[in-house]
Amino acid sequence: MATNAQVRSKSRNAPQGPSPFAVAGDVLAPAKFTDPMITAKGEKRASVTLDNLDTLWFATGTLCNLACANCYIESSPTNDALIYMTAAEVERYLDEIAVSGRTTREIAFTGGEPFMNPQIIAMIEGPLSRGFEVLVLSNAMAPLRRHEADLLRLKDGYGDKLTIRVSIDHHTQNVHEAERGANSWAPMIDGLRWLSANGISLAAAGRSLAGETQEQARLAYAALFAGEGISIDASDPVRLVLFPEMDASADVPEISEGCWDILGKTPSQQMCATSRMVVHRKGEETARVAACTLLPYDAGFDLGETLAEADRDIALNHPHCARFCVLGGASCSA
């Protein structure tokens, strides 16, 4: 099974040096996040029940046209640790949803760069034809632009049921390119302009930069979108998602059952209460279900081949559970 230490091949335009979004602080204590039931302090670890499968994610593959400085899934032009998902595999899970009577609202696709997958249009159109909302994450660069005619056709047929969420790591070119590599800003902006001009339902995803408040970031993104003629409401947290940064090696508190009341949060607010992700790891015979979009490789979060098997409680036994979801209050879904 692949790991997050997967070695990436850097392209000549890949960023050099540390990511501007690197997490500062102490190194994670080795005793933390080792026991799925008990924290390092001896407290009962918090867990989350699947309340409803609102969003089912598919990892289309880890191949990407970019090699970012701090990609949680280690996507790159050569990393195929997650092989290309197929339309037939997507249909198998949609069939399971139909038979089970689940009230799933949204089917979402992430990568890698989803538009590099040769079957991406069929994978998008399948759930749209069944009445699902579809969300596709993309960098809006050349791989997406090769599918302009199909995207316009899908927009004409399904309207706002299809949304493209574009990654804009920061509202400034220099920070964005420090993460994504030289010459990655202009084609991304051009892709956003094309999507917006053609009326395709559009969202954006950025990252929280140290020292910058959410309000400051949203105002700056709003100015960027207005100046570029891009129709995204930066004040809407669904249309502009700002993610906390992740680093599994940096220290973060573990989440015990007692933390819910202390933090004023509930298990139902966490991403794994409403979503799962299907992955196909290189070397495995079939696609499998992971608990979370953030943990496609971790064996402790592999839940089996079917959605029925994946309908079980998730112990918050990973730094991402704490930093991104509970303390960061973030979710990859809308």
Contacts in CASP RR format, 6 or more apart in sequence:
PFRMAT RR
TARGET T0000
AUTHOR 0000-0000-0000
METHOD contacts of the structure
MODEL  1
MATNAQVRSKSRNAPQGPSPFAVAGDVLAPAKFTDPMITAKGEKRASVTL
DNLDTLWFATGTLCNLACANCYIESSPTNDALIYMTAAEVERYLDEIAVS
GRTTREIAFTGGEPFMNPQIIAMIEGPLSRGFEVLVLSNAMAPLRRHEAD
LLRLKDGYGDKLTIRVSIDHHTQNVHEAERGANSWAPMIDGLRWLSANGI
SLAAAGRSLAGETQEQARLAYAALFAGEGISIDASDPVRLVLFPEMDASA
DVPEISEGCWDILGKTPSQQMCATSRMVVHRKGEETARVAACTLLPYDAG
FDLGETLAEADRDIALNHPHCARFCVLGGASCSA
1 281 0 8 1.000
1 284 0 8 1.000
1 297 0 8 1.000
1 299 0 8 1.000
2 81 0 8 1.000
2 82 0 8 1.000
2 281 0 8 1.000
2 282 0 8 1.000
2 297 0 8 1.000
3 297 0 8 1.000
4 72 0 8 1.000
4 73 0 8 1.000
4 74 0 8 1.000
4 248 0 8 1.000
4 297 0 8 1.000
6 62 0 8 1.000
6 74 0 8 1.000
6 79 0 8 1.000
6 81 0 8 1.000
7 79 0 8 1.000
8 67 0 8 1.000
8 71 0 8 1.000
8 74 0 8 1.000
8 75 0 8 1.000
8 76 0 8 1.000
8 78 0 8 1.000
8 79 0 8 1.000
9 67 0 8 1.000
9 76 0 8 1.000
9 77 0 8 1.000
9 78 0 8 1.000
9 79 0 8 1.000
10 67 0 8 1.000
10 76 0 8 1.000
11 66 0 8 1.000
11 67 0 8 1.000
11 76 0 8 1.000
11 77 0 8 1.000
13 181 0 8 1.000
13 182 0 8 1.000
13 183 0 8 1.000
13 184 0 8 1.000
14 66 0 8 1.000
14 67 0 8 1.000
14 68 0 8 1.000
14 69 0 8 1.000
14 181 0 8 1.000
15 67 0 8 1.000
15 68 0 8 1.000
15 69 0 8 1.000
15 177 0 8 1.000
15 178 0 8 1.000
15 179 0 8 1.000
15 180 0 8 1.000
15 181 0 8 1.000
15 182 0 8 1.000
17 69 0 8 1.000
18 69 0 8 1.000
19 68 0 8 1.000
19 69 0 8 1.000
19 70 0 8 1.000
19 178 0 8 1.000
19 179 0 8 1.000
20 69 0 8 1.000
20 170 0 8 1.000
20 175 0 8 1.000
20 178 0 8 1.000
20 179 0 8 1.000
20 209 0 8 1.000
21 69 0 8 1.000
21 70 0 8 1.000
21 169 0 8 1.000
21 179 0 8 1.000
21 207 0 8 1.000
21 208 0 8 1.000
21 209 0 8 1.000
21 245 0 8 1.000
22 70 0 8 1.000
22 245 0 8 1.000
22 247 0 8 1.000
23 245 0 8 1.000
23 246 0 8 1.000
23 247 0 8 1.000
23 250 0 8 1.000
23 323 0 8 1.000
24 210 0 8 1.000
24 250 0 8 1.000
25 250 0 8 1.000
25 251 0 8 1.000
26 250 0 8 1.000
26 251 0 8 1.000
27 249 0 8 1.000
27 250 0 8 1.000
27 251 0 8 1.000
28 248 0 8 1.000
28 249 0 8 1.000
28 250 0 8 1.000
28 251 0 8 1.000
28 252 0 8 1.000
28 319 0 8 1.000
29 40 0 8 1.000
29 251 0 8 1.000
31 40 0 8 1.000
32 39 0 8 1.000
32 40 0 8 1.000
32 251 0 8 1.000
32 254 0 8 1.000
32 319 0 8 1.000
33 254 0 8 1.000
33 317 0 8 1.000
33 318 0 8 1.000
33 319 0 8 1.000
34 40 0 8 1.000
35 45 0 8 1.000
35 317 0 8 1.000
36 45 0 8 1.000
36 300 0 8 1.000
36 315 0 8 1.000
36 317 0 8 1.000
37 44 0 8 1.000
37 45 0 8 1.000
37 315 0 8 1.000
38 44 0 8 1.000
38 45 0 8 1.000
39 45 0 8 1.000
39 254 0 8 1.000
39 255 0 8 1.000
39 256 0 8 1.000
40 254 0 8 1.000
41 254 0 8 1.000
41 256 0 8 1.000
43 254 0 8 1.000
43 256 0 8 1.000
43 257 0 8 1.000
43 258 0 8 1.000
44 256 0 8 1.000
44 257 0 8 1.000
45 254 0 8 1.000
45 255 0 8 1.000
45 256 0 8 1.000
45 257 0 8 1.000
45 315 0 8 1.000
45 316 0 8 1.000
45 317 0 8 1.000
46 255 0 8 1.000
46 256 0 8 1.000
46 257 0 8 1.000
46 258 0 8 1.000
46 259 0 8 1.000
46 260 0 8 1.000
46 267 0 8 1.000
46 315 0 8 1.000
46 316 0 8 1.000
46 326 0 8 1.000
47 267 0 8 1.000
47 313 0 8 1.000
47 314 0 8 1.000
47 315 0 8 1.000
47 316 0 8 1.000
48 267 0 8 1.000
48 268 0 8 1.000
48 270 0 8 1.000
48 272 0 8 1.000
48 273 0 8 1.000
48 313 0 8 1.000
48 314 0 8 1.000
48 316 0 8 1.000
49 267 0 8 1.000
49 273 0 8 1.000
49 313 0 8 1.000
50 272 0 8 1.000
50 273 0 8 1.000
50 274 0 8 1.000
50 276 0 8 1.000
50 310 0 8 1.000
50 311 0 8 1.000
50 312 0 8 1.000
50 313 0 8 1.000
50 314 0 8 1.000
51 268 0 8 1.000
51 273 0 8 1.000
51 274 0 8 1.000
52 102 0 8 1.000
52 103 0 8 1.000
52 273 0 8 1.000
52 274 0 8 1.000
53 97 0 8 1.000
53 102 0 8 1.000
53 104 0 8 1.000
53 274 0 8 1.000
53 275 0 8 1.000
53 276 0 8 1.000
53 307 0 8 1.000
53 311 0 8 1.000
54 103 0 8 1.000
54 104 0 8 1.000
54 105 0 8 1.000
54 106 0 8 1.000
54 274 0 8 1.000
54 275 0 8 1.000
54 333 0 8 1.000
55 104 0 8 1.000
55 105 0 8 1.000
55 106 0 8 1.000
55 107 0 8 1.000
55 108 0 8 1.000
55 135 0 8 1.000
55 274 0 8 1.000
55 275 0 8 1.000
55 333 0 8 1.000
55 334 0 8 1.000
56 93 0 8 1.000
56 97 0 8 1.000
56 104 0 8 1.000
56 106 0 8 1.000
56 107 0 8 1.000
56 108 0 8 1.000
56 275 0 8 1.000
56 276 0 8 1.000
56 277 0 8 1.000
56 278 0 8 1.000
56 307 0 8 1.000
57 107 0 8 1.000
57 108 0 8 1.000
57 109 0 8 1.000
57 110 0 8 1.000
57 275 0 8 1.000
57 276 0 8 1.000
57 277 0 8 1.000
57 278 0 8 1.000
57 293 0 8 1.000
57 332 0 8 1.000
57 333 0 8 1.000
58 85 0 8 1.000
58 89 0 8 1.000
58 90 0 8 1.000
58 93 0 8 1.000
58 107 0 8 1.000
58 108 0 8 1.000
58 109 0 8 1.000
58 110 0 8 1.000
58 123 0 8 1.000
58 277 0 8 1.000
58 278 0 8 1.000
59 73 0 8 1.000
59 82 0 8 1.000
59 85 0 8 1.000
59 110 0 8 1.000
59 111 0 8 1.000
59 112 0 8 1.000
59 277 0 8 1.000
59 278 0 8 1.000
59 279 0 8 1.000
59 280 0 8 1.000
59 293 0 8 1.000
59 296 0 8 1.000
60 84 0 8 1.000
60 85 0 8 1.000
60 109 0 8 1.000
60 110 0 8 1.000
60 111 0 8 1.000
60 112 0 8 1.000
60 114 0 8 1.000
60 116 0 8 1.000
60 117 0 8 1.000
60 120 0 8 1.000
60 123 0 8 1.000
61 75 0 8 1.000
61 80 0 8 1.000
61 82 0 8 1.000
61 83 0 8 1.000
61 84 0 8 1.000
61 85 0 8 1.000
61 111 0 8 1.000
61 112 0 8 1.000
61 114 0 8 1.000
61 117 0 8 1.000
61 280 0 8 1.000
62 73 0 8 1.000
62 74 0 8 1.000
62 75 0 8 1.000
62 76 0 8 1.000
62 79 0 8 1.000
62 80 0 8 1.000
62 81 0 8 1.000
62 82 0 8 1.000
62 111 0 8 1.000
62 112 0 8 1.000
63 75 0 8 1.000
63 76 0 8 1.000
63 77 0 8 1.000
63 78 0 8 1.000
63 79 0 8 1.000
63 80 0 8 1.000
63 84 0 8 1.000
63 112 0 8 1.000
63 113 0 8 1.000
63 116 0 8 1.000
64 71 0 8 1.000
64 75 0 8 1.000
64 76 0 8 1.000
64 77 0 8 1.000
64 79 0 8 1.000
64 111 0 8 1.000
64 112 0 8 1.000
64 113 0 8 1.000
64 116 0 8 1.000
64 139 0 8 1.000
65 77 0 8 1.000
65 113 0 8 1.000
65 116 0 8 1.000
65 139 0 8 1.000
65 141 0 8 1.000
65 142 0 8 1.000
65 143 0 8 1.000
66 75 0 8 1.000
66 76 0 8 1.000
66 77 0 8 1.000
66 113 0 8 1.000
66 139 0 8 1.000
66 141 0 8 1.000
66 180 0 8 1.000
66 181 0 8 1.000
66 184 0 8 1.000
67 75 0 8 1.000
67 76 0 8 1.000
67 77 0 8 1.000
68 75 0 8 1.000
68 169 0 8 1.000
68 179 0 8 1.000
68 180 0 8 1.000
68 181 0 8 1.000
69 178 0 8 1.000
69 179 0 8 1.000
69 180 0 8 1.000
69 181 0 8 1.000
70 179 0 8 1.000
70 245 0 8 1.000
70 246 0 8 1.000
70 247 0 8 1.000
72 246 0 8 1.000
72 294 0 8 1.000
72 320 0 8 1.000
73 82 0 8 1.000
73 111 0 8 1.000
73 112 0 8 1.000
73 296 0 8 1.000
74 81 0 8 1.000
75 111 0 8 1.000
75 112 0 8 1.000
75 113 0 8 1.000
80 282 0 8 1.000
81 281 0 8 1.000
81 282 0 8 1.000
81 297 0 8 1.000
82 111 0 8 1.000
82 112 0 8 1.000
82 279 0 8 1.000
82 280 0 8 1.000
82 281 0 8 1.000
82 282 0 8 1.000
82 296 0 8 1.000
83 280 0 8 1.000
83 281 0 8 1.000
83 282 0 8 1.000
83 283 0 8 1.000
84 117 0 8 1.000
84 118 0 8 1.000
84 119 0 8 1.000
84 280 0 8 1.000
85 117 0 8 1.000
85 119 0 8 1.000
85 123 0 8 1.000
85 278 0 8 1.000
85 280 0 8 1.000
85 287 0 8 1.000
86 119 0 8 1.000
86 123 0 8 1.000
87 119 0 8 1.000
87 122 0 8 1.000
87 123 0 8 1.000
87 126 0 8 1.000
89 278 0 8 1.000
89 280 0 8 1.000
89 286 0 8 1.000
89 287 0 8 1.000
90 107 0 8 1.000
90 123 0 8 1.000
90 126 0 8 1.000
90 127 0 8 1.000
90 278 0 8 1.000
91 126 0 8 1.000
92 287 0 8 1.000
93 278 0 8 1.000
93 287 0 8 1.000
93 307 0 8 1.000
94 107 0 8 1.000
94 126 0 8 1.000
94 127 0 8 1.000
94 130 0 8 1.000
94 132 0 8 1.000
96 306 0 8 1.000
96 307 0 8 1.000
96 308 0 8 1.000
97 104 0 8 1.000
97 307 0 8 1.000
98 130 0 8 1.000
100 307 0 8 1.000
100 308 0 8 1.000
102 307 0 8 1.000
104 132 0 8 1.000
105 132 0 8 1.000
105 133 0 8 1.000
106 132 0 8 1.000
106 133 0 8 1.000
106 134 0 8 1.000
106 135 0 8 1.000
106 333 0 8 1.000
106 334 0 8 1.000
107 127 0 8 1.000
107 132 0 8 1.000
107 133 0 8 1.000
107 134 0 8 1.000
107 135 0 8 1.000
108 134 0 8 1.000
108 135 0 8 1.000
108 136 0 8 1.000
108 137 0 8 1.000
108 332 0 8 1.000
108 333 0 8 1.000
109 120 0 8 1.000
109 123 0 8 1.000
109 124 0 8 1.000
109 134 0 8 1.000
109 135 0 8 1.000
109 136 0 8 1.000
109 137 0 8 1.000
110 137 0 8 1.000
110 277 0 8 1.000
110 293 0 8 1.000
110 332 0 8 1.000
111 137 0 8 1.000
113 138 0 8 1.000
113 139 0 8 1.000
113 141 0 8 1.000
113 143 0 8 1.000
113 144 0 8 1.000
114 120 0 8 1.000
114 136 0 8 1.000
114 137 0 8 1.000
114 138 0 8 1.000
115 136 0 8 1.000
115 138 0 8 1.000
115 143 0 8 1.000
115 144 0 8 1.000
115 146 0 8 1.000
115 147 0 8 1.000
116 143 0 8 1.000
117 123 0 8 1.000
120 136 0 8 1.000
120 147 0 8 1.000
121 147 0 8 1.000
121 150 0 8 1.000
121 154 0 8 1.000
124 134 0 8 1.000
124 136 0 8 1.000
124 154 0 8 1.000
124 162 0 8 1.000
125 154 0 8 1.000
127 134 0 8 1.000
128 134 0 8 1.000
128 154 0 8 1.000
128 158 0 8 1.000
128 161 0 8 1.000
128 162 0 8 1.000
131 161 0 8 1.000
132 161 0 8 1.000
133 161 0 8 1.000
133 162 0 8 1.000
133 163 0 8 1.000
134 158 0 8 1.000
134 161 0 8 1.000
134 162 0 8 1.000
134 163 0 8 1.000
135 163 0 8 1.000
135 165 0 8 1.000
135 203 0 8 1.000
135 333 0 8 1.000
135 334 0 8 1.000
136 162 0 8 1.000
136 163 0 8 1.000
136 164 0 8 1.000
136 165 0 8 1.000
137 165 0 8 1.000
137 167 0 8 1.000
137 205 0 8 1.000
138 144 0 8 1.000
138 164 0 8 1.000
138 165 0 8 1.000
138 166 0 8 1.000
138 167 0 8 1.000
139 166 0 8 1.000
139 167 0 8 1.000
139 180 0 8 1.000
139 184 0 8 1.000
139 188 0 8 1.000
140 164 0 8 1.000
140 166 0 8 1.000
140 167 0 8 1.000
140 187 0 8 1.000
140 188 0 8 1.000
140 190 0 8 1.000
140 191 0 8 1.000
140 192 0 8 1.000
140 194 0 8 1.000
140 195 0 8 1.000
141 184 0 8 1.000
141 187 0 8 1.000
141 188 0 8 1.000
141 191 0 8 1.000
142 187 0 8 1.000
144 151 0 8 1.000
144 164 0 8 1.000
144 191 0 8 1.000
145 191 0 8 1.000
145 194 0 8 1.000
148 194 0 8 1.000
151 162 0 8 1.000
151 164 0 8 1.000
151 195 0 8 1.000
151 198 0 8 1.000
151 200 0 8 1.000
152 198 0 8 1.000
152 200 0 8 1.000
154 162 0 8 1.000
155 162 0 8 1.000
155 198 0 8 1.000
155 199 0 8 1.000
155 200 0 8 1.000
155 201 0 8 1.000
159 201 0 8 1.000
160 201 0 8 1.000
161 201 0 8 1.000
162 200 0 8 1.000
162 201 0 8 1.000
163 201 0 8 1.000
163 202 0 8 1.000
163 203 0 8 1.000
164 195 0 8 1.000
164 200 0 8 1.000
164 201 0 8 1.000
164 202 0 8 1.000
164 203 0 8 1.000
165 202 0 8 1.000
165 203 0 8 1.000
165 204 0 8 1.000
165 205 0 8 1.000
165 241 0 8 1.000
166 188 0 8 1.000
166 191 0 8 1.000
166 192 0 8 1.000
166 195 0 8 1.000
166 202 0 8 1.000
166 203 0 8 1.000
166 204 0 8 1.000
166 205 0 8 1.000
167 188 0 8 1.000
167 204 0 8 1.000
167 205 0 8 1.000
167 206 0 8 1.000
168 176 0 8 1.000
168 188 0 8 1.000
168 192 0 8 1.000
168 204 0 8 1.000
168 205 0 8 1.000
168 206 0 8 1.000
168 221 0 8 1.000
169 175 0 8 1.000
169 176 0 8 1.000
169 179 0 8 1.000
169 180 0 8 1.000
169 206 0 8 1.000
169 207 0 8 1.000
170 176 0 8 1.000
170 179 0 8 1.000
170 206 0 8 1.000
170 207 0 8 1.000
170 209 0 8 1.000
171 217 0 8 1.000
171 220 0 8 1.000
171 221 0 8 1.000
171 223 0 8 1.000
171 224 0 8 1.000
172 220 0 8 1.000
173 185 0 8 1.000
175 209 0 8 1.000
176 184 0 8 1.000
176 185 0 8 1.000
176 188 0 8 1.000
177 183 0 8 1.000
177 184 0 8 1.000
177 185 0 8 1.000
179 207 0 8 1.000
180 188 0 8 1.000
189 228 0 8 1.000
189 230 0 8 1.000
192 202 0 8 1.000
192 204 0 8 1.000
192 228 0 8 1.000
192 230 0 8 1.000
192 232 0 8 1.000
193 228 0 8 1.000
193 229 0 8 1.000
193 230 0 8 1.000
195 202 0 8 1.000
196 202 0 8 1.000
196 229 0 8 1.000
196 230 0 8 1.000
196 231 0 8 1.000
196 232 0 8 1.000
199 231 0 8 1.000
202 230 0 8 1.000
202 231 0 8 1.000
202 232 0 8 1.000
202 239 0 8 1.000
203 232 0 8 1.000
203 238 0 8 1.000
203 239 0 8 1.000
203 240 0 8 1.000
203 241 0 8 1.000
203 334 0 8 1.000
204 221 0 8 1.000
204 232 0 8 1.000
204 239 0 8 1.000
204 240 0 8 1.000
204 241 0 8 1.000
205 240 0 8 1.000
205 241 0 8 1.000
205 242 0 8 1.000
205 243 0 8 1.000
206 221 0 8 1.000
206 240 0 8 1.000
206 241 0 8 1.000
206 242 0 8 1.000
206 243 0 8 1.000
207 242 0 8 1.000
207 243 0 8 1.000
207 244 0 8 1.000
207 245 0 8 1.000
208 214 0 8 1.000
208 217 0 8 1.000
208 242 0 8 1.000
208 243 0 8 1.000
208 244 0 8 1.000
208 245 0 8 1.000
209 217 0 8 1.000
214 242 0 8 1.000
217 242 0 8 1.000
218 234 0 8 1.000
218 235 0 8 1.000
218 240 0 8 1.000
218 242 0 8 1.000
219 234 0 8 1.000
221 232 0 8 1.000
221 234 0 8 1.000
221 240 0 8 1.000
222 234 0 8 1.000
222 235 0 8 1.000
224 230 0 8 1.000
225 231 0 8 1.000
225 232 0 8 1.000
225 234 0 8 1.000
232 239 0 8 1.000
232 240 0 8 1.000
233 239 0 8 1.000
233 240 0 8 1.000
234 240 0 8 1.000
238 334 0 8 1.000
241 330 0 8 1.000
243 324 0 8 1.000
243 330 0 8 1.000
244 323 0 8 1.000
244 324 0 8 1.000
244 327 0 8 1.000
244 328 0 8 1.000
244 329 0 8 1.000
244 330 0 8 1.000
245 323 0 8 1.000
246 294 0 8 1.000
246 319 0 8 1.000
246 320 0 8 1.000
246 323 0 8 1.000
246 324 0 8 1.000
247 319 0 8 1.000
247 323 0 8 1.000
248 318 0 8 1.000
248 319 0 8 1.000
248 320 0 8 1.000
249 319 0 8 1.000
250 319 0 8 1.000
250 323 0 8 1.000
252 319 0 8 1.000
252 322 0 8 1.000
252 323 0 8 1.000
252 327 0 8 1.000
253 259 0 8 1.000
253 322 0 8 1.000
253 327 0 8 1.000
254 316 0 8 1.000
254 322 0 8 1.000
255 316 0 8 1.000
255 321 0 8 1.000
255 322 0 8 1.000
255 326 0 8 1.000
259 265 0 8 1.000
259 326 0 8 1.000
260 266 0 8 1.000
260 267 0 8 1.000
263 326 0 8 1.000
263 327 0 8 1.000
265 326 0 8 1.000
265 329 0 8 1.000
267 273 0 8 1.000
269 329 0 8 1.000
270 316 0 8 1.000
270 321 0 8 1.000
270 325 0 8 1.000
270 326 0 8 1.000
270 331 0 8 1.000
271 292 0 8 1.000
271 293 0 8 1.000
271 325 0 8 1.000
271 330 0 8 1.000
271 331 0 8 1.000
271 332 0 8 1.000
271 333 0 8 1.000
272 291 0 8 1.000
272 292 0 8 1.000
272 314 0 8 1.000
272 325 0 8 1.000
274 331 0 8 1.000
274 333 0 8 1.000
275 292 0 8 1.000
275 293 0 8 1.000
275 331 0 8 1.000
275 332 0 8 1.000
275 333 0 8 1.000
276 289 0 8 1.000
276 290 0 8 1.000
276 291 0 8 1.000
276 292 0 8 1.000
276 303 0 8 1.000
276 307 0 8 1.000
276 310 0 8 1.000
277 289 0 8 1.000
277 290 0 8 1.000
277 291 0 8 1.000
277 292 0 8 1.000
277 293 0 8 1.000
277 296 0 8 1.000
278 287 0 8 1.000
278 288 0 8 1.000
278 289 0 8 1.000
278 290 0 8 1.000
279 287 0 8 1.000
279 288 0 8 1.000
279 289 0 8 1.000
279 290 0 8 1.000
279 296 0 8 1.000
280 286 0 8 1.000
280 287 0 8 1.000
280 288 0 8 1.000
281 288 0 8 1.000
281 296 0 8 1.000
281 297 0 8 1.000
286 305 0 8 1.000
287 305 0 8 1.000
288 302 0 8 1.000
288 303 0 8 1.000
288 304 0 8 1.000
288 305 0 8 1.000
289 302 0 8 1.000
289 303 0 8 1.000
289 304 0 8 1.000
289 305 0 8 1.000
289 306 0 8 1.000
289 307 0 8 1.000
289 309 0 8 1.000
289 310 0 8 1.000
290 296 0 8 1.000
290 298 0 8 1.000
290 301 0 8 1.000
290 302 0 8 1.000
290 303 0 8 1.000
291 301 0 8 1.000
291 302 0 8 1.000
291 303 0 8 1.000
291 310 0 8 1.000
291 314 0 8 1.000
292 301 0 8 1.000
292 314 0 8 1.000
292 320 0 8 1.000
292 321 0 8 1.000
293 332 0 8 1.000
294 318 0 8 1.000
294 320 0 8 1.000
294 324 0 8 1.000
294 332 0 8 1.000
295 301 0 8 1.000
295 318 0 8 1.000
295 320 0 8 1.000
298 318 0 8 1.000
300 317 0 8 1.000
301 314 0 8 1.000
301 318 0 8 1.000
303 309 0 8 1.000
303 310 0 8 1.000
303 312 0 8 1.000
304 310 0 8 1.000
316 322 0 8 1.000
316 325 0 8 1.000
316 326 0 8 1.000
324 330 0 8 1.000
325 331 0 8 1.000
END
